[in-house]
Amino acid sequence: MLKRIIVAGIKTGAALSLSTVLAIMASSKHETGDAWNAVNAICHVVDGEEISQPSGFQKRESILGLGLNSAAMFAWSFLYEGALHLTKQKSTPATAIAGSAAAYVIDYHLLTERLKPGIEKKISSNGVFLAYAALALAFGLSPLWNKYQDQDAQ
């Protein structure tokens, strides 16, 4: 059971990380003229609100922003895959949308200001929506790389 969740979570987490960062960067590029602005904004989790995050690619902030986004996406993937396993569900469009909606509610309505993603400081609500739509899409596509029935037989 735990092996199934970990293996599926790693695969899904990689897809979530890639899809959400591409959505964030596309929105940031479209709205601010620079793809890295919203990624850098994620650093507020480490740096605090009092420090303004730089524009453009900056070695520390850009890599830290990518790492923080990836850590969050892997956490969501393990929770999603664990919930699927515990409820004996397969990933479907409905579970993908529910998982993404739950992530949004937790990120923006339950977490403290310091732990919110931070992308909303640089991109519009449409850009934030695009990031969570990318999250739902990756959740929904997870059966392509997670062969649940094969793992259940092990």
The 8 nearest C-alpha neighbors of each residue, nearest first, counted from 0:
[[1, 3, 2, 4, 84, 151, 150, 5],
 [0, 2, 4, 3, 5, 81, 6, 84],
 [1, 3, 5, 0, 4, 6, 7, 150],
 [4, 2, 0, 6, 1, 5, 7, 150],
 [5, 3, 1, 7, 2, 81, 6, 8],
 [4, 6, 8, 2, 3, 7, 9, 1],
 [7, 5, 9, 3, 8, 4, 2, 10],
 [6, 8, 4, 10, 9, 5, 145, 3],
 [9, 7, 77, 5, 76, 11, 6, 10],
 [8, 10, 12, 6, 7, 11, 5, 13],
 [11, 9, 7, 13, 12, 8, 6, 14],
 [10, 12, 14, 8, 13, 9, 76, 7],
 [13, 11, 73, 15, 76, 9, 14, 10],
 [12, 14, 16, 10, 11, 15, 9, 17],
 [15, 13, 11, 17, 12, 16, 18, 137],
 [16, 14, 12, 18, 13, 17, 72, 137],
 [17, 15, 69, 13, 14, 72, 19, 18],
 [16, 18, 14, 20, 15, 19, 21, 13],
 [19, 17, 15, 21, 20, 133, 16, 14],
 [20, 18, 22, 130, 21, 133, 16, 17],
 [19, 21, 23, 22, 17, 18, 24, 16],
 [20, 22, 24, 18, 19, 23, 25, 17],
 [23, 21, 19, 25, 130, 20, 24, 26],
 [24, 22, 20, 26, 21, 25, 130, 27],
 [23, 25, 34, 27, 21, 26, 22, 20],
 [26, 24, 22, 28, 27, 23, 21, 29],
 [27, 25, 29, 126, 23, 24, 28, 30],
 [26, 28, 34, 24, 30, 31, 25, 29],
 [27, 29, 34, 33, 32, 25, 26, 31],
 [30, 28, 26, 27, 32, 31, 25, 33],
 [29, 31, 27, 28, 26, 32, 122, 123],
 [32, 30, 27, 33, 28, 29, 36, 121],
 [31, 33, 28, 29, 30, 34, 27, 36],
 [34, 32, 28, 31, 35, 36, 27, 55],
 [33, 35, 28, 24, 27, 36, 25, 32],
 [34, 36, 38, 55, 33, 56, 37, 39],
 [37, 35, 54, 39, 38, 34, 33, 55],
 [36, 38, 118, 40, 121, 39, 27, 35],
 [39, 37, 35, 64, 40, 36, 41, 61],
 [38, 40, 61, 60, 36, 64, 41, 37],
 [41, 39, 37, 42, 38, 117, 52, 118],
 [40, 42, 117, 64, 43, 39, 38, 116],
 [43, 41, 44, 40, 64, 45, 39, 46],
 [42, 44, 47, 46, 45, 41, 48, 40],
 [43, 45, 42, 113, 114, 47, 46, 41],
 [46, 44, 43, 42, 47, 41, 113, 63],
 [47, 45, 43, 44, 42, 50, 48, 49],
 [48, 46, 43, 49, 45, 44, 50, 113],
 [47, 49, 50, 43, 46, 113, 51, 44],
 [48, 50, 47, 51, 46, 43, 52, 113],
 [51, 49, 48, 47, 52, 46, 43, 53],
 [52, 50, 49, 53, 48, 43, 40, 46],
 [51, 53, 40, 39, 50, 54, 42, 43],
 [54, 52, 51, 55, 39, 36, 57, 60],
 [55, 53, 36, 35, 56, 52, 39, 33],
 [56, 54, 35, 36, 33, 57, 53, 34],
 [55, 57, 35, 61, 58, 54, 60, 36],
 [58, 56, 61, 60, 59, 55, 53, 54],
 [57, 59, 61, 60, 62, 56, 63, 55],
 [60, 58, 62, 57, 61, 63, 64, 56],
 [61, 59, 63, 39, 57, 62, 64, 58],
 [62, 60, 64, 39, 57, 63, 58, 59],
 [61, 63, 65, 64, 59, 60, 58, 66],
 [62, 64, 66, 60, 65, 61, 59, 67],
 [65, 63, 61, 41, 67, 38, 39, 42],
 [64, 66, 62, 68, 63, 67, 69, 61],
 [67, 65, 63, 69, 64, 68, 70, 62],
 [66, 68, 70, 64, 69, 65, 63, 71],
 [67, 69, 65, 71, 66, 70, 64, 72],
 [68, 70, 16, 72, 66, 71, 67, 65],
 [71, 69, 67, 73, 72, 68, 66, 74],
 [70, 72, 74, 68, 69, 73, 67, 75],
 [73, 71, 69, 75, 74, 70, 16, 12],
 [72, 74, 12, 76, 70, 75, 71, 69],
 [73, 75, 71, 77, 72, 76, 70, 78],
 [76, 74, 72, 78, 73, 77, 79, 71],
 [75, 77, 73, 79, 12, 8, 78, 74],
 [78, 76, 8, 80, 74, 79, 75, 81],
 [77, 79, 81, 75, 76, 80, 82, 74],
 [80, 78, 76, 82, 81, 77, 75, 83],
 [79, 81, 83, 77, 82, 78, 4, 8],
 [82, 80, 78, 84, 83, 79, 4, 77],
 [81, 83, 85, 79, 84, 80, 78, 86],
 [84, 82, 88, 80, 86, 81, 85, 87],
 [83, 85, 87, 81, 82, 86, 80, 88],
 [86, 84, 82, 87, 83, 81, 88, 80],
 [85, 87, 83, 88, 84, 82, 81, 89],
 [88, 86, 84, 85, 83, 89, 82, 81],
 [89, 87, 83, 86, 84, 90, 85, 82],
 [88, 90, 91, 83, 87, 147, 142, 84],
 [89, 91, 94, 139, 142, 95, 88, 141],
 [92, 90, 94, 93, 139, 95, 89, 138],
 [91, 93, 95, 139, 94, 96, 90, 135],
 [94, 92, 96, 91, 95, 97, 90, 139],
 [95, 93, 97, 91, 96, 92, 90, 98],
 [96, 94, 139, 135, 138, 92, 98, 93],
 [95, 97, 99, 93, 135, 98, 94, 100],
 [98, 96, 94, 100, 95, 99, 101, 93],
 [99, 97, 95, 101, 96, 100, 94, 102],
 [98, 100, 102, 135, 96, 101, 97, 134],
 [101, 99, 97, 103, 102, 98, 96, 104],
 [102, 100, 98, 104, 99, 103, 97, 105],
 [101, 103, 99, 105, 100, 104, 106, 98],
 [104, 102, 106, 100, 101, 105, 107, 99],
 [105, 103, 101, 108, 107, 106, 102, 100],
 [104, 106, 109, 102, 103, 108, 107, 110],
 [107, 105, 103, 115, 104, 110, 102, 108],
 [106, 108, 104, 105, 103, 115, 109, 110],
 [109, 107, 104, 105, 106, 110, 103, 111],
 [110, 108, 105, 107, 106, 111, 104, 115],
 [111, 109, 106, 114, 108, 105, 115, 107],
 [110, 112, 113, 114, 115, 109, 108, 107],
 [111, 113, 115, 114, 110, 107, 117, 48],
 [114, 112, 111, 44, 115, 47, 43, 48],
 [115, 113, 111, 112, 44, 110, 116, 106],
 [114, 116, 112, 106, 117, 113, 107, 110],
 [117, 115, 118, 41, 114, 106, 119, 44],
 [118, 116, 41, 119, 40, 115, 120, 43],
 [117, 119, 37, 120, 121, 116, 40, 122],
 [118, 120, 122, 117, 121, 123, 127, 124],
 [121, 119, 118, 117, 122, 40, 37, 123],
 [120, 122, 37, 119, 118, 36, 40, 123],
 [123, 121, 119, 126, 27, 120, 118, 30],
 [124, 122, 126, 125, 119, 127, 121, 30],
 [123, 125, 127, 126, 128, 122, 119, 129],
 [126, 124, 128, 123, 127, 129, 122, 26],
 [127, 125, 129, 123, 26, 128, 124, 122],
 [126, 128, 124, 130, 129, 125, 119, 123],
 [129, 127, 125, 131, 126, 130, 124, 132],
 [128, 130, 132, 126, 127, 131, 133, 22],
 [131, 129, 133, 127, 19, 22, 128, 132],
 [132, 130, 134, 128, 133, 129, 99, 135],
 [131, 133, 129, 135, 134, 130, 128, 136],
 [134, 132, 136, 130, 131, 135, 19, 18],
 [133, 135, 131, 137, 132, 136, 15, 99],
 [136, 134, 95, 132, 138, 99, 96, 133],
 [137, 135, 133, 139, 138, 134, 132, 140],
 [136, 138, 140, 134, 139, 135, 15, 14],
 [139, 137, 95, 135, 141, 136, 140, 134],
 [140, 138, 95, 136, 92, 137, 141, 91],
 [139, 141, 137, 138, 142, 143, 136, 144],
 [140, 142, 143, 138, 139, 144, 145, 11],
 [143, 141, 145, 144, 140, 146, 90, 147],
 [142, 144, 141, 140, 145, 146, 139, 147],
 [145, 143, 142, 141, 146, 10, 140, 11],
 [146, 144, 142, 147, 7, 141, 143, 10],
 [145, 147, 149, 148, 142, 144, 150, 143],
 [146, 148, 150, 149, 145, 151, 142, 89],
 [147, 149, 151, 150, 146, 152, 145, 153],
 [150, 148, 152, 147, 146, 151, 153, 145],
 [149, 151, 147, 153, 152, 148, 3, 146],
 [152, 150, 148, 153, 149, 147, 3, 0],
 [151, 153, 149, 150, 148, 147, 146, 3],
 [152, 150, 151, 149, 3, 148, 0, 2]]
